[in-house]
Amino acid sequence: GDEDSAAELMASLNTASAPEALRRELLLIALRTARLSGDRRQAADSALALYRMGGHSDFSADDAEQALWSAVQGISAPVSRETGWHSWWTLAQAARLDDGADAAVAIAQWLAANGDHPAVARAQSIERASLADAALARPAVLVPMSGPLARAGNAVASGTLAAYYAHNQANPQRPQQIFLIDSRRYNRMEDAYAAALAEQSDLLIGPLGKLQVSELLGAGFSDIPLLTLNRPDPLVAATSMSLQLSLAPEDEAALIARRAFAAGGRSALLVRPEGDWGDRMEAALLADWRDVGGQLRSRAVFSQPSGYSSALQTALKLDASTIRQRDIRKLFTDPVESVGQRRADIDVIFLLTRNAEEARALKPLINYHYAGDLPVYALSTADDGGTGNRDLNGLRLPVMPWRLGTLPPGIAEGESAAASAPLHALGVDAWALGQRAYRLASGTGLEHGGYTGQLRVGPN
């Protein structure tokens, strides 16, 4: 976890006389470290050096190229022409343009200037997909606008509408039409899908509920591209033109595991609620935590608030400390002052809570039980966006990019703390992904820097 010392050690080993195998290993460590810490420029430097060294059984030239391509797509600030991967970055900038027609023109210009570049085949595939994206002009948004999920559905719809109006304002020569469909009006997703086709829609965004997503994907429709706004449960194999977007806490659990390891954490205490949600979050976190090399030393599973303190005491082995204190007091007639001592074999705590209320109760208890010196990582569910979160001071948690940067279209400064804001941002990103449907599904590893996160298409 000491990045400066690690960098000095690697620099001392990475000399001109060092064997190639050692230099390759050092580059792999640098790439892994950069990925864990989110340093995209360092990741690009390391991946480019590995790519130039050629393939290897453990990390092929294709692996290095994909690592480089992924890294440059996360860099938005200008890049110097002297940078070894400047041409890769300019291709990424062209491929990620909102409008498919603009992207196709920019990629054609890039190809004209970089005819012998190793990314020519990738660029040509993206150019073809950009032209297909340019033809999309009549998206339909299928969300619940009535019933128990109406608040969530309307928040998503407001995001897609805000992005739609912004697009038409910026592209008056290529305006689009949008159709909002209330999914509550249909008992079968097949009928809702038919309603979108009846409007001559060429892209369907939605539905929002897991069961509806499962039903629609299970039907295997392929008339138009489909972007669902949740993951099916159980998972359903995706078709060639279906993408799945969701704000899944499992993704956050995996993220905080990697970030905690990058910051030096190795031995963890896991605090989480009883039940299915807690089971799923634990499984997601531990899969990545153990993959990077972390260990789980103990867990505190809570149910009712009355059991928060006892669960933490047991997990931190404070009950054993209490017994030691009691035994020592028996040896003296005079009063004995004592301070509890927690277990010493943990260096990080993962606090997985379903809401901010649980987090506000548990974080002070962690401090009270002599673990306030340890870094504590939580999910974004621990922060409700309110101002009364002093009890969360010191907590490390992921937030969506828009919370730290530019607000999504349609959200005013004073509305950023609203409970509906993340779903509104999801709607904005759904619109943006819809504009890139063919590019994202083209198998070229294209990513999108959205308001909800850095979005990429996985193998499933």
C-alpha positions as a Markdown table, in Angstrom:
| # | Residue | x | y | z |
|---|---|---|---|---|
| 1 | Gly | 0.0 | 0.0 | 0.0 |
| 2 | Asp | 3.0 | 2.4 | 0.2 |
| 3 | Glu | 3.0 | 3.5 | -3.4 |
| 4 | Asp | 6.0 | 5.9 | -3.2 |
| 5 | Ser | 8.3 | 3.2 | -1.7 |
| 6 | Ala | 7.0 | 0.7 | -4.2 |
| 7 | Ala | 7.8 | 3.1 | -7.1 |
| 8 | Glu | 11.3 | 3.7 | -5.8 |
| 9 | Leu | 12.0 | -0.1 | -5.5 |
| 10 | Met | 10.7 | -0.7 | -9.0 |
| 11 | Ala | 12.8 | 2.1 | -10.4 |
| 12 | Ser | 15.9 | 0.7 | -8.8 |
| 13 | Leu | 15.3 | -2.6 | -10.4 |
| 14 | Asn | 14.2 | -1.3 | -13.8 |
| 15 | Thr | 17.6 | -0.5 | -15.4 |
| 16 | Ala | 18.8 | -0.9 | -18.9 |
| 17 | Ser | 20.8 | -4.0 | -17.9 |
| 18 | Ala | 17.8 | -5.7 | -16.2 |
| 19 | Pro | 16.6 | -8.9 | -17.9 |
| 20 | Glu | 13.6 | -8.5 | -20.1 |
| 21 | Ala | 11.6 | -10.9 | -17.9 |
| 22 | Leu | 12.2 | -8.7 | -14.9 |
| 23 | Arg | 11.3 | -5.5 | -16.8 |
| 24 | Arg | 8.1 | -7.2 | -18.0 |
| 25 | Glu | 7.2 | -8.2 | -14.4 |
| 26 | Leu | 7.8 | -4.7 | -13.2 |
| 27 | Leu | 5.5 | -3.3 | -15.9 |
| 28 | Leu | 2.8 | -5.8 | -15.0 |
| 29 | Ile | 3.0 | -4.7 | -11.3 |
| 30 | Ala | 2.9 | -1.0 | -12.4 |
| 31 | Leu | -0.2 | -1.7 | -14.6 |
| 32 | Arg | -2.0 | -3.6 | -11.8 |
| 33 | Thr | -1.2 | -0.8 | -9.3 |
| 34 | Ala | -2.4 | 1.9 | -11.7 |
| 35 | Arg | -5.7 | 0.0 | -12.3 |
| 36 | Leu | -6.3 | -0.5 | -8.6 |
| 37 | Ser | -5.7 | 3.2 | -7.8 |
| 38 | Gly | -7.5 | 4.5 | -10.9 |
| 39 | Asp | -4.4 | 6.2 | -12.4 |
| 40 | Arg | -5.3 | 6.0 | -16.1 |
| 41 | Arg | -2.2 | 7.7 | -17.5 |
| 42 | Gln | 0.1 | 5.4 | -15.6 |
| 43 | Ala | -2.0 | 2.4 | -16.8 |
| 44 | Ala | -1.6 | 3.7 | -20.4 |
| 45 | Asp | 2.2 | 4.1 | -20.0 |
| 46 | Ser | 2.6 | 0.6 | -18.6 |
| 47 | Ala | 0.3 | -1.0 | -21.1 |
| 48 | Leu | 2.0 | 0.7 | -24.1 |
| 49 | Ala | 5.4 | -0.5 | -22.9 |
| 50 | Leu | 4.1 | -4.1 | -22.5 |
| 51 | Tyr | 2.5 | -3.9 | -25.9 |
| 52 | Arg | 5.9 | -2.9 | -27.5 |
| 53 | Met | 7.6 | -5.8 | -25.7 |
| 54 | Gly | 5.4 | -8.2 | -27.5 |
| 55 | Gly | 3.3 | -11.1 | -26.4 |
| 56 | His | 3.9 | -13.4 | -23.5 |
| 57 | Ser | 2.1 | -16.5 | -22.2 |
| 58 | Asp | 0.7 | -14.7 | -19.1 |
| 59 | Phe | -0.1 | -11.4 | -20.8 |
| 60 | Ser | -0.4 | -11.4 | -24.6 |
| 61 | Ala | 0.0 | -8.5 | -27.0 |
| 62 | Asp | -3.8 | -8.5 | -27.3 |
| 63 | Asp | -4.1 | -8.2 | -23.5 |
| 64 | Ala | -1.7 | -5.2 | -23.5 |
| 65 | Glu | -3.6 | -3.6 | -26.4 |
| 66 | Gln | -6.9 | -3.9 | -24.6 |
| 67 | Ala | -5.5 | -2.5 | -21.4 |
| 68 | Leu | -4.1 | 0.5 | -23.3 |
| 69 | Trp | -7.4 | 1.0 | -25.1 |
| 70 | Ser | -9.3 | 0.9 | -21.8 |
| 71 | Ala | -6.9 | 3.3 | -20.1 |
| 72 | Val | -7.0 | 6.0 | -22.7 |
| 73 | Gln | -10.8 | 6.0 | -22.8 |
| 74 | Gly | -10.9 | 7.2 | -19.2 |
| 75 | Ile | -8.7 | 10.2 | -19.8 |
| 76 | Ser | -10.7 | 13.4 | -20.6 |
| 77 | Ala | -8.0 | 16.0 | -20.1 |
| 78 | Pro | -5.9 | 17.0 | -23.1 |
| 79 | Val | -2.9 | 14.8 | -23.9 |
| 80 | Ser | 0.4 | 16.0 | -25.2 |
| 81 | Arg | 1.3 | 14.9 | -28.8 |
| 82 | Glu | 4.7 | 13.7 | -27.4 |
| 83 | Thr | 2.8 | 11.1 | -25.3 |
| 84 | Gly | 3.5 | 7.6 | -26.8 |
| 85 | Trp | -0.2 | 6.8 | -26.8 |
| 86 | His | -1.5 | 10.2 | -28.1 |
| 87 | Ser | -2.9 | 8.6 | -31.3 |
| 88 | Trp | -4.8 | 5.9 | -29.3 |
| 89 | Trp | -6.3 | 8.7 | -27.2 |
| 90 | Thr | -7.4 | 10.8 | -30.2 |
| 91 | Leu | -9.1 | 7.7 | -31.6 |
| 92 | Ala | -10.9 | 7.2 | -28.3 |
| 93 | Gln | -12.1 | 10.8 | -28.3 |
| 94 | Ala | -13.4 | 10.4 | -31.9 |
| 95 | Ala | -15.2 | 7.1 | -31.1 |
| 96 | Arg | -16.9 | 8.5 | -28.0 |
| 97 | Leu | -18.6 | 11.5 | -29.7 |
| 98 | Asp | -22.3 | 11.6 | -28.9 |
| 99 | Asp | -23.6 | 11.7 | -32.4 |
| 100 | Gly | -22.8 | 8.7 | -34.5 |
| 101 | Ala | -22.4 | 10.7 | -37.7 |
| 102 | Asp | -19.9 | 13.0 | -36.1 |
| 103 | Ala | -18.0 | 10.0 | -34.7 |
| 104 | Ala | -17.9 | 8.4 | -38.2 |
| 105 | Val | -16.5 | 11.6 | -39.7 |
| 106 | Ala | -13.9 | 12.0 | -37.0 |
| 107 | Ile | -12.8 | 8.3 | -37.3 |
| 108 | Ala | -12.5 | 8.6 | -41.0 |
| 109 | Gln | -10.1 | 11.6 | -40.5 |
| 110 | Trp | -8.2 | 9.6 | -37.9 |
| 111 | Leu | -7.8 | 6.7 | -40.4 |
| 112 | Ala | -6.6 | 9.0 | -43.1 |
| 113 | Ala | -3.8 | 10.2 | -40.8 |
| 114 | Asn | -3.0 | 6.9 | -39.2 |
| 115 | Gly | -3.1 | 4.3 | -42.0 |
| 116 | Asp | -0.4 | 2.0 | -40.5 |
| 117 | His | -1.6 | 2.3 | -36.9 |
| 118 | Pro | -2.1 | -1.1 | -35.0 |
| 119 | Ala | -5.7 | 0.1 | -34.1 |
| 120 | Val | -6.8 | 0.5 | -37.8 |
| 121 | Ala | -9.0 | -2.6 | -37.7 |
| 122 | Arg | -10.6 | -1.5 | -34.4 |
| 123 | Ala | -11.2 | 2.0 | -35.8 |
| 124 | Gln | -12.8 | 0.6 | -39.0 |
| 125 | Ser | -15.2 | -1.5 | -36.9 |
| 126 | Ile | -16.1 | 1.5 | -34.8 |
| 127 | Glu | -16.6 | 3.6 | -37.9 |
| 128 | Arg | -19.1 | 1.1 | -39.3 |
| 129 | Ala | -20.9 | 0.9 | -36.0 |
| 130 | Ser | -21.0 | 4.7 | -35.8 |
| 131 | Leu | -22.9 | 4.9 | -39.1 |
| 132 | Ala | -25.4 | 2.4 | -37.7 |
| 133 | Asp | -25.8 | 4.6 | -34.6 |
| 134 | Ala | -26.3 | 7.6 | -36.8 |
| 135 | Ala | -29.4 | 6.0 | -38.3 |
| 136 | Leu | -31.1 | 5.7 | -34.9 |
| 137 | Ala | -33.7 | 8.5 | -34.5 |
| 138 | Arg | -36.8 | 7.2 | -32.8 |
| 139 | Pro | -36.0 | 5.7 | -29.4 |
| 140 | Ala | -38.8 | 4.5 | -27.1 |
| 141 | Val | -38.5 | 4.6 | -23.3 |
| 142 | Leu | -40.3 | 1.8 | -21.5 |
| 143 | Val | -40.6 | 2.5 | -17.7 |
| 144 | Pro | -43.4 | 2.4 | -15.1 |
| 145 | Met | -45.0 | 5.9 | -14.9 |
| 146 | Ser | -47.8 | 4.7 | -12.7 |
| 147 | Gly | -48.1 | 2.2 | -9.8 |
| 148 | Pro | -45.7 | 1.5 | -7.0 |
| 149 | Leu | -42.5 | 2.1 | -9.1 |
| 150 | Ala | -43.8 | 5.3 | -10.7 |
| 151 | Arg | -41.4 | 7.6 | -8.7 |
| 152 | Ala | -38.4 | 5.6 | -10.0 |
| 153 | Gly | -39.7 | 5.3 | -13.5 |
| 154 | Asn | -40.5 | 9.0 | -13.8 |
| 155 | Ala | -37.1 | 9.9 | -12.5 |
| 156 | Val | -35.5 | 7.8 | -15.2 |
| 157 | Ala | -37.9 | 9.2 | -17.8 |
| 158 | Ser | -37.0 | 12.8 | -16.8 |
| 159 | Gly | -33.3 | 12.0 | -17.3 |
| 160 | Thr | -33.9 | 10.6 | -20.8 |
| 161 | Leu | -36.1 | 13.5 | -21.7 |
| 162 | Ala | -33.5 | 16.1 | -20.5 |
| 163 | Ala | -30.8 | 14.3 | -22.6 |
| 164 | Tyr | -33.2 | 14.1 | -25.6 |
| 165 | Tyr | -33.9 | 17.9 | -25.5 |
| 166 | Ala | -30.1 | 18.7 | -25.1 |
| 167 | His | -29.3 | 16.5 | -28.1 |
| 168 | Asn | -31.9 | 18.1 | -30.3 |
| 169 | Gln | -30.8 | 21.5 | -29.3 |
| 170 | Ala | -27.1 | 20.7 | -30.1 |
| 171 | Asn | -28.1 | 18.8 | -33.3 |
| 172 | Pro | -30.9 | 20.8 | -35.0 |
| 173 | Gln | -29.9 | 19.3 | -38.4 |
| 174 | Arg | -30.5 | 15.7 | -37.0 |
| 175 | Pro | -33.4 | 15.9 | -34.6 |
| 176 | Gln | -34.8 | 12.8 | -32.9 |
| 177 | Gln | -38.2 | 11.8 | -31.7 |
| 178 | Ile | -38.8 | 10.0 | -28.4 |
| 179 | Phe | -41.7 | 7.9 | -27.2 |
| 180 | Leu | -42.5 | 7.3 | -23.5 |
| 181 | Ile | -44.4 | 4.0 | -22.8 |
| 182 | Asp | -45.8 | 3.3 | -19.4 |
| 183 | Ser | -44.9 | -0.4 | -18.8 |
| 184 | Arg | -47.7 | -0.7 | -16.2 |
| 185 | Arg | -50.2 | -0.6 | -19.0 |
| 186 | Tyr | -49.1 | -4.0 | -20.3 |
| 187 | Asn | -49.4 | -7.4 | -18.6 |
| 188 | Arg | -46.8 | -8.9 | -21.0 |
| 189 | Met | -43.6 | -7.4 | -22.1 |
| 190 | Glu | -44.2 | -8.9 | -25.5 |
| 191 | Asp | -47.1 | -6.4 | -25.9 |
| 192 | Ala | -45.1 | -3.5 | -24.7 |
| 193 | Tyr | -42.4 | -4.4 | -27.2 |
| 194 | Ala | -45.0 | -4.5 | -29.9 |
| 195 | Ala | -46.2 | -1.1 | -28.9 |
| 196 | Ala | -42.7 | 0.3 | -29.4 |
| 197 | Leu | -42.5 | -1.3 | -32.8 |
| 198 | Ala | -45.9 | 0.2 | -33.7 |
| 199 | Glu | -44.4 | 3.6 | -33.1 |
| 200 | Gln | -41.7 | 2.7 | -35.6 |
| 201 | Ser | -39.1 | 2.9 | -32.8 |
| 202 | Asp | -35.6 | 1.8 | -33.7 |
| 203 | Leu | -34.3 | 1.5 | -30.1 |
| 204 | Leu | -36.0 | 0.4 | -26.9 |
| 205 | Ile | -34.7 | 1.7 | -23.5 |
| 206 | Gly | -36.1 | -0.3 | -20.6 |
| 207 | Pro | -37.9 | -1.9 | -18.8 |
| 208 | Leu | -36.9 | -1.1 | -15.2 |
| 209 | Gly | -38.1 | -4.1 | -13.1 |
| 210 | Lys | -36.0 | -7.3 | -12.9 |
| 211 | Leu | -38.9 | -9.6 | -13.7 |
| 212 | Gln | -39.8 | -7.6 | -16.8 |
| 213 | Val | -36.2 | -7.5 | -17.9 |
| 214 | Ser | -36.0 | -11.3 | -17.6 |
| 215 | Glu | -39.3 | -11.7 | -19.5 |
| 216 | Leu | -38.2 | -9.4 | -22.4 |
| 217 | Leu | -34.7 | -10.8 | -22.7 |
| 218 | Gly | -36.0 | -14.4 | -22.4 |
| 219 | Ala | -38.2 | -13.8 | -25.4 |
| 220 | Gly | -35.1 | -13.2 | -27.6 |
| 221 | Phe | -36.5 | -10.2 | -29.6 |
| 222 | Ser | -33.9 | -8.8 | -32.0 |
| 223 | Asp | -35.9 | -6.4 | -34.3 |
| 224 | Ile | -34.3 | -3.3 | -32.7 |
| 225 | Pro | -31.5 | -2.7 | -30.2 |
| 226 | Leu | -32.5 | -3.2 | -26.6 |
| 227 | Leu | -31.0 | -1.4 | -23.5 |
| 228 | Thr | -32.5 | -2.7 | -20.3 |
| 229 | Leu | -32.4 | -0.7 | -17.1 |
| 230 | Asn | -31.8 | -3.6 | -14.7 |
| 231 | Arg | -30.1 | -7.0 | -14.6 |
| 232 | Pro | -32.3 | -10.0 | -15.1 |
| 233 | Asp | -32.6 | -12.3 | -12.1 |
| 234 | Pro | -31.6 | -15.0 | -12.7 |
| 235 | Leu | -29.1 | -13.9 | -15.4 |
| 236 | Val | -30.3 | -14.4 | -19.0 |
| 237 | Ala | -27.9 | -14.7 | -21.9 |
| 238 | Ala | -27.7 | -11.5 | -23.8 |
| 239 | Thr | -28.6 | -11.3 | -27.5 |
| 240 | Ser | -26.2 | -9.7 | -29.9 |
| 241 | Met | -28.0 | -6.3 | -29.7 |
| 242 | Ser | -29.1 | -6.2 | -26.1 |
| 243 | Leu | -27.3 | -4.3 | -23.4 |
| 244 | Gln | -28.0 | -4.3 | -19.7 |
| 245 | Leu | -27.5 | -1.2 | -17.5 |
| 246 | Ser | -28.1 | -1.1 | -13.8 |
| 247 | Leu | -27.0 | 0.7 | -10.6 |
| 248 | Ala | -26.0 | -2.5 | -8.9 |
| 249 | Pro | -24.5 | -2.3 | -5.4 |
| 250 | Glu | -22.6 | -5.5 | -6.2 |
| 251 | Asp | -20.5 | -3.5 | -8.6 |
| 252 | Glu | -19.7 | -1.0 | -5.8 |
| 253 | Ala | -18.8 | -3.8 | -3.4 |
| 254 | Ala | -16.2 | -5.1 | -5.9 |
| 255 | Leu | -14.9 | -1.5 | -6.4 |
| 256 | Ile | -14.3 | -0.8 | -2.7 |
| 257 | Ala | -12.5 | -4.1 | -2.4 |
| 258 | Arg | -10.0 | -3.2 | -5.0 |
| 259 | Arg | -9.6 | 0.4 | -3.7 |
| 260 | Ala | -9.1 | -0.8 | -0.1 |
| 261 | Phe | -6.3 | -3.2 | -1.3 |
| 262 | Ala | -4.7 | -0.4 | -3.4 |
| 263 | Ala | -4.6 | 1.7 | -0.2 |
| 264 | Gly | -2.8 | -1.0 | 1.7 |
| 265 | Gly | -5.6 | -3.0 | 3.3 |
| 266 | Arg | -4.9 | -6.7 | 3.5 |
| 267 | Ser | -6.9 | -8.2 | 6.4 |
| 268 | Ala | -10.5 | -7.2 | 6.7 |
| 269 | Leu | -13.5 | -7.2 | 9.1 |
| 270 | Leu | -16.8 | -7.3 | 7.2 |
| 271 | Val | -19.9 | -5.7 | 8.8 |
| 272 | Arg | -23.1 | -6.5 | 7.0 |
| 273 | Pro | -26.8 | -7.1 | 7.6 |
| 274 | Glu | -28.5 | -10.5 | 7.9 |
| 275 | Gly | -30.4 | -11.8 | 4.9 |
| 276 | Asp | -30.3 | -12.1 | 1.1 |
| 277 | Trp | -29.1 | -8.6 | 0.4 |
| 278 | Gly | -26.2 | -9.0 | 2.9 |
| 279 | Asp | -25.3 | -12.4 | 1.4 |
| 280 | Arg | -25.1 | -11.0 | -2.1 |
| 281 | Met | -23.0 | -8.0 | -1.1 |
| 282 | Glu | -20.6 | -10.2 | 0.8 |
| 283 | Ala | -20.2 | -12.6 | -2.1 |
| 284 | Ala | -19.5 | -9.7 | -4.5 |
| 285 | Leu | -17.0 | -8.0 | -2.3 |
| 286 | Leu | -15.1 | -11.2 | -1.2 |
| 287 | Ala | -14.8 | -12.4 | -4.8 |
| 288 | Asp | -12.7 | -9.3 | -5.7 |
| 289 | Trp | -11.1 | -9.0 | -2.3 |
| 290 | Arg | -9.7 | -12.5 | -2.4 |
| 291 | Asp | -8.9 | -12.2 | -6.1 |
| 292 | Val | -6.5 | -9.2 | -5.5 |
| 293 | Gly | -5.0 | -11.0 | -2.4 |
| 294 | Gly | -7.0 | -9.8 | 0.6 |
| 295 | Gln | -8.0 | -11.9 | 3.5 |
| 296 | Leu | -11.2 | -11.9 | 5.6 |
| 297 | Arg | -10.4 | -12.2 | 9.4 |
| 298 | Ser | -13.9 | -11.7 | 10.8 |
| 299 | Arg | -17.4 | -10.7 | 10.1 |
| 300 | Ala | -20.1 | -8.9 | 12.1 |
| 301 | Val | -23.6 | -9.8 | 10.9 |
| 302 | Phe | -26.4 | -7.6 | 12.4 |
| 303 | Ser | -30.2 | -7.7 | 12.3 |
| 304 | Gln | -31.9 | -5.3 | 14.7 |
| 305 | Pro | -30.3 | -2.1 | 16.0 |
| 306 | Ser | -30.2 | -3.5 | 19.5 |
| 307 | Gly | -27.7 | -6.0 | 18.3 |
| 308 | Tyr | -25.3 | -3.7 | 16.5 |
| 309 | Ser | -23.0 | -3.2 | 19.4 |
| 310 | Ser | -22.8 | -6.9 | 20.5 |
| 311 | Ala | -22.1 | -8.0 | 16.9 |
| 312 | Leu | -19.2 | -5.6 | 16.7 |
| 313 | Gln | -17.8 | -6.5 | 20.1 |
| 314 | Thr | -17.7 | -10.2 | 19.2 |
| 315 | Ala | -16.2 | -9.6 | 15.8 |
| 316 | Leu | -13.5 | -7.4 | 17.3 |
| 317 | Lys | -12.9 | -9.9 | 20.1 |
| 318 | Leu | -13.7 | -7.3 | 22.7 |
| 319 | Asp | -15.5 | -9.9 | 24.8 |
| 320 | Ala | -12.1 | -11.6 | 25.4 |
| 321 | Ser | -10.6 | -8.2 | 26.4 |
| 322 | Thr | -13.5 | -7.8 | 28.9 |
| 323 | Ile | -12.7 | -11.2 | 30.4 |
| 324 | Arg | -9.0 | -10.2 | 30.8 |
| 325 | Gln | -10.0 | -7.0 | 32.5 |
| 326 | Arg | -12.3 | -8.8 | 34.9 |
| 327 | Asp | -9.6 | -11.4 | 35.8 |
| 328 | Ile | -7.1 | -8.6 | 36.5 |
| 329 | Arg | -9.5 | -6.7 | 38.8 |
| 330 | Lys | -9.9 | -9.9 | 40.9 |
| 331 | Leu | -6.2 | -9.7 | 41.8 |
| 332 | Phe | -6.4 | -6.2 | 43.4 |
| 333 | Thr | -8.5 | -4.7 | 46.1 |
| 334 | Asp | -8.0 | -1.1 | 44.8 |
| 335 | Pro | -9.9 | 0.0 | 41.7 |
| 336 | Val | -8.2 | -0.9 | 38.4 |
| 337 | Glu | -8.6 | 1.4 | 35.4 |
| 338 | Ser | -8.6 | -0.4 | 32.1 |
| 339 | Val | -9.1 | 0.2 | 28.4 |
| 340 | Gly | -10.5 | -2.4 | 26.0 |
| 341 | Gln | -8.3 | -3.8 | 23.3 |
| 342 | Arg | -9.6 | -5.0 | 20.0 |
| 343 | Arg | -8.1 | -7.7 | 17.9 |
| 344 | Ala | -4.9 | -6.6 | 16.2 |
| 345 | Asp | -5.0 | -8.7 | 13.0 |
| 346 | Ile | -7.3 | -6.4 | 10.9 |
| 347 | Asp | -6.3 | -3.3 | 9.0 |
| 348 | Val | -9.5 | -2.4 | 7.1 |
| 349 | Ile | -13.2 | -2.6 | 7.7 |
| 350 | Phe | -15.9 | -3.0 | 5.1 |
| 351 | Leu | -19.2 | -1.6 | 6.3 |
| 352 | Leu | -22.1 | -2.8 | 4.0 |
| 353 | Thr | -25.3 | -1.1 | 5.0 |
| 354 | Arg | -28.6 | -0.9 | 3.1 |
| 355 | Asn | -29.2 | 2.8 | 4.0 |
| 356 | Ala | -27.7 | 5.9 | 5.6 |
| 357 | Glu | -29.6 | 5.3 | 8.9 |
| 358 | Glu | -27.7 | 2.0 | 9.5 |
| 359 | Ala | -24.4 | 3.6 | 8.6 |
| 360 | Arg | -25.0 | 6.6 | 10.9 |
| 361 | Ala | -25.6 | 4.1 | 13.8 |
| 362 | Leu | -22.7 | 1.7 | 13.0 |
| 363 | Lys | -19.8 | 4.1 | 12.2 |
| 364 | Pro | -19.8 | 5.8 | 15.6 |
| 365 | Leu | -20.0 | 2.3 | 17.2 |
| 366 | Ile | -16.9 | 1.2 | 15.3 |
| 367 | Asn | -15.1 | 4.3 | 16.7 |
| 368 | Tyr | -16.4 | 3.5 | 20.2 |
| 369 | His | -15.2 | -0.1 | 20.1 |
| 370 | Tyr | -11.5 | 1.0 | 19.6 |
| 371 | Ala | -11.5 | 0.6 | 15.8 |
| 372 | Gly | -11.8 | 4.3 | 14.8 |
| 373 | Asp | -8.2 | 4.3 | 13.6 |
| 374 | Leu | -8.9 | 1.8 | 10.8 |
| 375 | Pro | -10.0 | 2.8 | 7.3 |
| 376 | Val | -13.7 | 2.0 | 6.8 |
| 377 | Tyr | -15.1 | 1.5 | 3.3 |
| 378 | Ala | -18.9 | 1.6 | 2.6 |
| 379 | Leu | -21.3 | 1.5 | -0.3 |
| 380 | Ser | -22.9 | 4.6 | -1.6 |
| 381 | Thr | -26.1 | 3.5 | 0.2 |
| 382 | Ala | -24.4 | 4.9 | 3.3 |
| 383 | Asp | -24.9 | 8.4 | 2.0 |
| 384 | Asp | -28.4 | 9.8 | 1.5 |
| 385 | Gly | -27.1 | 13.1 | 0.2 |
| 386 | Gly | -28.4 | 15.0 | 3.2 |
| 387 | Thr | -26.5 | 17.4 | 5.4 |
| 388 | Gly | -26.8 | 15.6 | 8.7 |
| 389 | Asn | -24.1 | 13.1 | 8.1 |
| 390 | Arg | -21.5 | 14.1 | 10.7 |
| 391 | Asp | -21.6 | 10.6 | 12.1 |
| 392 | Leu | -20.2 | 9.4 | 8.8 |
| 393 | Asn | -17.0 | 11.4 | 9.0 |
| 394 | Gly | -14.0 | 9.4 | 7.9 |
| 395 | Leu | -16.1 | 7.0 | 5.8 |
| 396 | Arg | -14.7 | 6.1 | 2.4 |
| 397 | Leu | -17.4 | 5.4 | -0.2 |
| 398 | Pro | -17.9 | 5.5 | -4.0 |
| 399 | Val | -20.0 | 8.3 | -5.5 |
| 400 | Met | -21.2 | 8.8 | -9.0 |
| 401 | Pro | -19.0 | 11.1 | -11.1 |
| 402 | Trp | -21.7 | 13.8 | -11.3 |
| 403 | Arg | -21.6 | 14.3 | -7.5 |
| 404 | Leu | -18.0 | 15.5 | -7.9 |
| 405 | Gly | -18.2 | 17.3 | -11.3 |
| 406 | Thr | -20.8 | 18.5 | -13.8 |
| 407 | Leu | -24.4 | 18.0 | -13.0 |
| 408 | Pro | -26.5 | 16.0 | -15.5 |
| 409 | Pro | -28.8 | 18.0 | -17.8 |
| 410 | Gly | -32.1 | 18.6 | -16.1 |
| 411 | Ile | -30.7 | 18.7 | -12.5 |
| 412 | Ala | -30.3 | 22.1 | -10.9 |
| 413 | Glu | -27.7 | 22.9 | -8.3 |
| 414 | Gly | -30.2 | 22.8 | -5.4 |
| 415 | Glu | -31.6 | 19.4 | -6.6 |
| 416 | Ser | -28.4 | 17.4 | -6.4 |
| 417 | Ala | -29.3 | 15.9 | -3.0 |
| 418 | Ala | -32.7 | 14.7 | -4.1 |
| 419 | Ala | -33.4 | 11.0 | -3.7 |
| 420 | Ser | -34.4 | 10.8 | -7.4 |
| 421 | Ala | -31.2 | 12.4 | -8.7 |
| 422 | Pro | -29.2 | 9.1 | -9.2 |
| 423 | Leu | -32.1 | 7.6 | -11.2 |
| 424 | His | -32.3 | 10.8 | -13.2 |
| 425 | Ala | -28.6 | 10.4 | -14.0 |
| 426 | Leu | -29.3 | 6.8 | -14.9 |
| 427 | Gly | -31.8 | 8.1 | -17.5 |
| 428 | Val | -29.3 | 10.5 | -18.9 |
| 429 | Asp | -26.7 | 7.7 | -19.3 |
| 430 | Ala | -29.3 | 5.4 | -20.8 |
| 431 | Trp | -30.0 | 8.0 | -23.5 |
| 432 | Ala | -26.2 | 8.3 | -24.1 |
| 433 | Leu | -25.7 | 4.6 | -24.3 |
| 434 | Gly | -28.7 | 4.4 | -26.7 |
| 435 | Gln | -26.9 | 6.8 | -29.0 |
| 436 | Arg | -23.9 | 4.4 | -28.9 |
| 437 | Ala | -25.8 | 1.1 | -29.0 |
| 438 | Tyr | -24.1 | -0.3 | -32.1 |
| 439 | Arg | -20.7 | 1.0 | -31.1 |
| 440 | Leu | -20.9 | -0.5 | -27.6 |
| 441 | Ala | -22.1 | -3.9 | -29.0 |
| 442 | Ser | -19.4 | -4.0 | -31.7 |
| 443 | Gly | -16.9 | -6.0 | -29.6 |
| 444 | Thr | -14.3 | -3.2 | -29.9 |
| 445 | Gly | -14.0 | -2.5 | -26.2 |
| 446 | Leu | -15.6 | 0.9 | -26.4 |
| 447 | Glu | -16.4 | 2.6 | -23.1 |
| 448 | His | -18.5 | 5.6 | -22.1 |
| 449 | Gly | -17.7 | 8.1 | -19.3 |
| 450 | Gly | -21.2 | 8.6 | -18.0 |
| 451 | Tyr | -22.7 | 10.5 | -15.1 |
| 452 | Thr | -23.2 | 7.3 | -13.1 |
| 453 | Gly | -19.7 | 5.8 | -13.8 |
| 454 | Gln | -17.2 | 4.6 | -16.4 |
| 455 | Leu | -19.5 | 2.2 | -18.4 |
| 456 | Arg | -18.2 | -0.7 | -20.4 |
| 457 | Val | -19.7 | -3.8 | -22.0 |
| 458 | Gly | -18.6 | -7.0 | -20.4 |
| 459 | Pro | -18.4 | -10.5 | -21.9 |
| 460 | Asn | -22.0 | -11.3 | -20.7 |
